[in-house]
Amino acid sequence: MKMKMLKNMPIRLRLTVMTVALLTVCCVGLTLILNFSAIKMATIIDATATIPAQEVGEDQWIDESIPPASSNMAPSVSSETFQKAKIGFRIESIIYMLLVIISGGFLTYYLSGKALKPLDTLNEQVKNINVHNLSETLSVPLTKDEIAELTGTFNEMTDKLNDSFMMQRRFSASAAHELRTPLAVLQTKVDVFKKKKIHTTEEYDVLINVIEKQTKRLRGLVASLLDMTNMEDNGEQSSIYAKDILEDIISELSHITKDKNITMTLNCDNSVVFGNIDLLYRAFYNLVENGIKYNTQGGTVEVIVNRLSKEHVSIKIIDTGIGIADKYKQKIFEPFYRVDKSRSRQLGGTGLGLSTVESIIKKHNSTITVTDNENGGTCFHVILNSGS
């Protein structure tokens, strides 16, 4: 019960109580030791004072026949006076002990208030933080102590929260826009179609084609959104030959290389990666497919796999396509972000592909980076764990 009450106290009061308790133990112990030592010393002095002085003869033997001189007898202290002195000493020591404890308690309370003032200031600043001012940073004290370190850490946390919050807002706005656009097209076509009572076969065909096209777009968008939300669990993970996954992907995508006369090559050793085969297949399928879609006529897509160390395997997807400007490289992994929106829509992109890829790679505790290809184009570099 006492420990619970202590935990519920403010830090300042808790620190004062603990300090007073420590002072009490130290002062009581010191007072007891001083009383014991003082009484023991007084007893020895009192006993010594009552022993008569005796003369010593020339041969160093005590001559008991010579009576002690009255001048050699030390005055003795009465027992009553001695007892009063002891009681007085005890009372005074207890009074001084209480004064030290009380003074120490008040001094601790005052100094702890001064020491915890920056913490109170931080608390007031934190109370004013909300979703609308997450970008505002708190002033860091110049003391370079734990409170300054805590303030800095809090600023870093709010920066990350603000980035996540802004990304979530962009995601929501983009998702609403992407869903609204095909729905608006469908609604417009239906409204125009309803204004006429008689329709030709061609008009029916046009309406059906529009509905089919926009429905396909909606299905792809919804499927991509579901893929992103259904990746909470990595599923069953196992050791996989990277070559098996990549060969299947290249074989499956070979049919879309004919229009642009794209050449795909695979340079792969026998490296083994550890993860979920379905998620990794989806990630590398997307990367290779993008390398084909955004490539130039007669370009190439090269996949290179090699072991970096016992724990890591490097997989590079290099294309000779249109490339990505430096200012866009950090944004392409955001949901719905497109470098060229019109081109992406023409190619059937939803803007969720690379975001899904990054989510899959991160769930495997791995990394993905994007750089420029020396011969023009883009290089996506994935470093996977081998599970060794």
Legacy VTK file of the C-alpha trace (Angstrom):
# vtk DataFile Version 3.0
C-alpha trace
ASCII
DATASET POLYDATA
POINTS 388 float
0.000 0.000 0.000
2.801 2.398 0.914
4.689 1.582 -2.284
1.537 2.261 -4.315
1.059 5.620 -2.587
4.706 6.486 -3.269
4.339 5.669 -6.967
1.268 7.897 -7.225
3.119 10.920 -5.813
4.593 13.622 -8.052
8.310 13.193 -8.715
9.203 16.251 -6.647
7.305 15.036 -3.584
8.499 11.476 -4.068
12.108 12.650 -4.206
11.576 14.706 -1.035
10.026 11.762 0.849
12.849 9.441 -0.171
15.474 12.010 0.816
13.814 12.624 4.205
13.690 8.870 4.795
17.378 8.580 3.971
18.216 11.564 6.203
16.180 10.062 9.030
18.025 6.750 8.873
21.416 8.481 8.717
20.638 10.987 11.494
19.128 8.377 13.832
22.114 6.106 13.310
24.569 8.952 13.834
22.705 10.155 16.962
22.708 6.673 18.509
26.411 6.272 17.819
27.214 9.707 19.285
25.078 9.036 22.396
26.691 5.665 22.955
30.204 7.082 22.507
29.518 10.139 24.688
28.004 8.131 27.563
30.822 5.617 27.409
33.416 8.392 27.517
31.629 10.192 30.369
31.503 6.953 32.396
35.241 6.404 31.955
35.995 10.008 32.947
33.721 9.742 35.994
35.335 6.484 37.121
38.826 7.898 36.680
38.015 11.009 38.676
36.962 8.980 41.780
40.262 6.973 42.071
42.580 8.569 44.794
46.145 9.421 43.949
48.808 7.463 45.972
52.443 8.309 46.602
55.176 6.130 45.237
58.332 5.393 47.201
61.921 5.637 46.077
62.009 1.953 45.167
58.943 2.448 42.975
56.719 0.501 45.402
53.513 2.085 46.606
53.753 2.993 50.229
50.344 2.109 51.611
51.257 3.408 55.076
51.308 6.972 53.797
47.803 8.349 53.769
46.714 10.119 50.557
46.946 13.843 50.689
43.733 15.686 50.329
45.308 17.871 47.657
45.908 14.806 45.431
42.225 13.790 45.471
40.373 14.880 42.247
36.958 16.321 42.850
34.236 13.801 42.013
31.062 14.577 40.088
27.827 13.643 41.825
25.719 10.855 40.260
22.689 13.139 40.013
24.614 15.768 38.025
26.012 13.057 35.774
22.530 11.673 35.004
21.192 15.140 34.245
24.080 15.730 31.853
23.361 12.483 30.033
19.647 13.242 29.682
20.380 16.768 28.503
22.803 15.507 25.888
20.260 13.025 24.584
17.524 15.633 24.335
19.775 18.096 22.565
21.004 15.459 20.102
17.405 14.457 19.270
16.414 18.121 18.770
19.380 18.715 16.466
18.588 15.500 14.623
14.998 16.614 13.977
16.200 20.040 12.863
18.604 18.463 10.378
15.874 16.154 9.004
13.276 18.929 8.674
15.763 21.373 7.162
17.013 18.708 4.766
13.443 17.915 3.716
12.570 21.533 2.970
15.889 22.085 1.194
15.398 18.953 -0.911
11.864 20.033 -1.857
13.127 23.479 -2.893
16.156 22.277 -4.852
14.232 19.453 -6.536
11.688 22.020 -7.697
14.493 24.017 -9.276
15.993 20.888 -10.855
12.635 19.674 -12.207
11.596 23.051 -13.607
12.707 22.138 -17.154
10.615 18.964 -16.861
7.542 21.023 -15.938
8.214 23.276 -18.919
8.532 20.243 -21.179
5.279 18.872 -19.793
3.440 22.109 -20.608
4.853 22.126 -24.127
3.898 18.505 -24.721
0.313 19.195 -23.593
-0.022 21.717 -26.415
1.020 19.201 -29.105
-1.784 17.957 -31.379
-2.250 16.666 -34.925
-2.249 20.212 -36.292
1.165 21.281 -34.954
3.205 18.065 -35.057
5.721 19.821 -37.286
6.566 22.310 -34.522
9.645 21.344 -32.509
10.082 21.908 -28.790
12.872 24.132 -27.532
15.737 21.993 -26.260
17.307 23.176 -22.946
20.968 24.168 -23.062
21.773 22.044 -19.995
22.707 18.964 -22.053
21.247 16.723 -19.348
18.665 13.927 -19.458
15.792 16.398 -19.912
17.509 17.958 -22.929
18.066 14.471 -24.320
14.403 13.599 -23.679
13.281 16.772 -25.463
15.449 15.944 -28.463
14.096 12.398 -28.576
10.538 13.728 -28.370
11.218 16.084 -31.284
12.517 13.167 -33.336
9.408 11.162 -32.475
7.040 13.989 -33.461
8.945 14.424 -36.742
8.397 10.749 -37.542
4.761 10.955 -36.496
4.266 14.040 -38.639
5.840 12.322 -41.648
3.627 9.278 -41.112
0.554 11.428 -40.588
1.218 13.481 -43.723
1.862 10.320 -45.708
-1.411 8.873 -44.400
-3.246 12.036 -45.412
-1.719 11.904 -48.884
-2.615 8.226 -49.093
-6.236 8.880 -48.130
-6.550 11.805 -50.528
-4.916 9.863 -53.369
-7.025 6.773 -52.717
-10.206 8.864 -52.730
-9.117 10.573 -55.955
-8.197 7.301 -57.663
-11.510 5.738 -56.701
-13.531 8.829 -57.543
-12.133 9.274 -61.066
-13.388 6.005 -62.631
-16.652 6.306 -60.730
-17.123 9.830 -62.100
-16.419 8.609 -65.636
-18.960 5.818 -65.238
-21.561 8.178 -63.795
-21.052 10.696 -66.621
-21.354 8.047 -69.332
-24.495 6.609 -67.769
-26.084 10.047 -67.388
-25.399 10.910 -71.035
-26.663 7.530 -72.125
-29.922 7.964 -70.188
-30.752 11.266 -71.875
-31.494 9.473 -75.132
-34.408 7.079 -75.344
-33.213 5.250 -78.427
-29.627 4.012 -78.794
-27.695 2.453 -81.582
-25.625 -0.691 -81.310
-22.445 1.373 -81.496
-23.534 3.495 -78.510
-24.181 0.354 -76.491
-20.765 -0.974 -77.450
-19.092 2.310 -76.417
-20.872 2.305 -73.062
-19.988 -1.315 -72.401
-16.343 -0.675 -73.303
-16.173 2.293 -70.936
-17.820 0.313 -68.136
-15.471 -2.607 -68.738
-12.390 -0.384 -68.783
-13.280 1.586 -65.651
-14.435 -1.532 -63.793
-11.125 -3.208 -64.581
-9.340 -0.139 -63.270
-11.387 -0.187 -60.068
-10.756 -3.897 -59.586
-7.020 -3.391 -59.983
-7.015 -0.510 -57.540
-9.065 -2.384 -54.938
-6.882 -5.478 -55.371
-3.757 -3.385 -54.791
-5.268 -1.817 -51.682
-6.206 -5.246 -50.341
-2.699 -6.522 -51.048
-1.257 -3.697 -48.949
-3.624 -4.335 -46.027
-3.218 -8.122 -46.113
0.544 -8.123 -45.588
0.433 -7.948 -41.796
1.563 -11.541 -41.570
4.596 -12.692 -43.512
3.084 -16.154 -43.761
5.189 -19.267 -43.925
8.846 -18.519 -44.526
11.454 -20.889 -45.845
14.772 -21.037 -47.674
14.295 -20.321 -51.378
16.631 -20.388 -54.356
16.493 -16.863 -55.786
17.069 -18.312 -59.248
13.810 -20.294 -59.141
11.697 -17.210 -58.392
13.370 -14.958 -60.954
13.303 -17.544 -63.761
9.533 -17.955 -63.279
9.025 -14.176 -63.334
11.076 -13.678 -66.509
9.248 -16.531 -68.212
5.829 -15.150 -67.250
6.663 -11.597 -68.381
8.323 -12.575 -71.652
5.109 -11.982 -73.616
5.023 -8.222 -72.843
8.608 -7.691 -74.071
7.709 -8.253 -77.724
5.996 -4.900 -78.335
9.141 -2.948 -77.421
11.612 -5.661 -78.382
12.961 -5.730 -74.799
15.755 -8.186 -74.002
15.740 -9.766 -70.539
18.783 -11.498 -69.051
19.337 -13.295 -65.754
22.798 -13.525 -64.207
22.242 -15.539 -61.043
24.324 -17.789 -58.810
22.927 -20.421 -56.449
22.215 -17.967 -53.642
19.487 -18.891 -51.177
17.203 -16.297 -49.584
14.880 -16.703 -46.627
11.305 -15.461 -46.717
7.774 -15.957 -47.972
7.868 -17.129 -51.577
4.523 -15.537 -52.539
5.430 -12.090 -51.185
8.927 -12.130 -52.696
7.514 -13.279 -56.026
5.067 -10.361 -56.001
7.808 -7.859 -55.150
10.280 -8.932 -57.854
7.503 -9.431 -60.389
6.553 -5.788 -59.915
10.154 -4.574 -60.235
10.838 -6.556 -63.421
7.465 -5.571 -64.901
8.219 -1.867 -64.256
11.603 -2.317 -65.930
9.799 -3.554 -69.033
6.898 -1.065 -69.027
9.029 2.049 -68.578
11.813 0.950 -70.904
12.763 2.327 -74.299
12.337 0.593 -77.642
14.922 -2.170 -77.991
16.068 -1.750 -74.380
17.234 -4.342 -71.863
16.301 -5.542 -68.401
19.089 -7.313 -66.534
18.674 -9.175 -63.264
21.904 -9.830 -61.334
22.054 -11.995 -58.199
25.155 -12.616 -56.089
25.998 -13.330 -52.481
27.434 -10.407 -50.547
28.191 -12.344 -47.371
27.050 -15.365 -45.435
23.952 -13.479 -44.262
23.067 -11.271 -47.251
22.227 -11.718 -50.932
22.242 -8.873 -53.483
19.591 -8.708 -56.229
19.737 -5.937 -58.828
17.104 -5.173 -61.474
18.738 -2.884 -64.042
16.877 -1.367 -67.007
17.744 1.036 -69.813
14.463 2.926 -69.531
13.440 6.531 -68.999
15.072 6.715 -65.571
13.968 8.554 -62.429
15.112 12.054 -61.490
16.958 12.397 -58.176
14.214 14.557 -56.654
11.699 11.743 -57.142
13.804 8.819 -55.896
12.713 9.196 -52.260
9.042 9.636 -53.165
8.443 6.760 -55.582
7.824 4.341 -52.701
4.937 6.437 -51.357
1.436 5.075 -52.095
-0.147 6.483 -55.298
2.958 8.495 -56.169
3.688 8.618 -59.912
6.587 10.376 -61.603
4.583 10.651 -64.838
0.874 10.334 -64.005
-0.459 10.278 -67.543
2.078 7.678 -68.663
1.391 5.521 -65.596
-2.357 5.500 -66.261
-1.779 4.643 -69.929
0.279 1.651 -68.825
-2.341 0.588 -66.291
-0.459 1.579 -63.140
-2.256 2.309 -59.877
0.664 3.967 -58.104
0.754 1.271 -55.416
3.276 -1.110 -56.968
6.523 0.243 -55.523
4.859 1.003 -52.193
3.839 -2.662 -51.996
7.354 -3.730 -52.974
8.919 -1.640 -50.214
6.444 -3.006 -47.645
7.313 -6.590 -48.623
11.065 -5.956 -48.502
10.820 -4.262 -45.091
8.736 -7.130 -43.719
11.656 -9.383 -44.593
14.024 -7.102 -42.618
15.772 -6.214 -45.858
16.490 -3.030 -47.823
15.710 -1.619 -51.256
17.392 1.378 -52.898
17.140 3.009 -56.308
20.036 4.487 -58.275
20.776 5.490 -61.854
22.017 2.964 -64.375
25.369 3.921 -65.888
23.984 3.387 -69.402
20.782 5.266 -68.704
17.741 3.954 -66.896
17.280 2.745 -63.351
18.788 0.196 -60.969
16.737 -1.205 -58.087
19.021 -2.857 -55.545
17.541 -5.268 -53.016
19.606 -6.818 -50.218
17.836 -9.850 -48.743
18.655 -12.022 -45.751
19.875 -15.491 -46.622
18.722 -17.007 -43.321
22.209 -18.414 -42.637
LINES 1 389
388 0 1 2 3 4 5 6 7 8 9 10 11 12 13 14 15 16 17 18 19 20 21 22 23 24 25 26 27 28 29 30 31 32 33 34 35 36 37 38 39 40 41 42 43 44 45 46 47 48 49 50 51 52 53 54 55 56 57 58 59 60 61 62 63 64 65 66 67 68 69 70 71 72 73 74 75 76 77 78 79 80 81 82 83 84 85 86 87 88 89 90 91 92 93 94 95 96 97 98 99 100 101 102 103 104 105 106 107 108 109 110 111 112 113 114 115 116 117 118 119 120 121 122 123 124 125 126 127 128 129 130 131 132 133 134 135 136 137 138 139 140 141 142 143 144 145 146 147 148 149 150 151 152 153 154 155 156 157 158 159 160 161 162 163 164 165 166 167 168 169 170 171 172 173 174 175 176 177 178 179 180 181 182 183 184 185 186 187 188 189 190 191 192 193 194 195 196 197 198 199 200 201 202 203 204 205 206 207 208 209 210 211 212 213 214 215 216 217 218 219 220 221 222 223 224 225 226 227 228 229 230 231 232 233 234 235 236 237 238 239 240 241 242 243 244 245 246 247 248 249 250 251 252 253 254 255 256 257 258 259 260 261 262 263 264 265 266 267 268 269 270 271 272 273 274 275 276 277 278 279 280 281 282 283 284 285 286 287 288 289 290 291 292 293 294 295 296 297 298 299 300 301 302 303 304 305 306 307 308 309 310 311 312 313 314 315 316 317 318 319 320 321 322 323 324 325 326 327 328 329 330 331 332 333 334 335 336 337 338 339 340 341 342 343 344 345 346 347 348 349 350 351 352 353 354 355 356 357 358 359 360 361 362 363 364 365 366 367 368 369 370 371 372 373 374 375 376 377 378 379 380 381 382 383 384 385 386 387
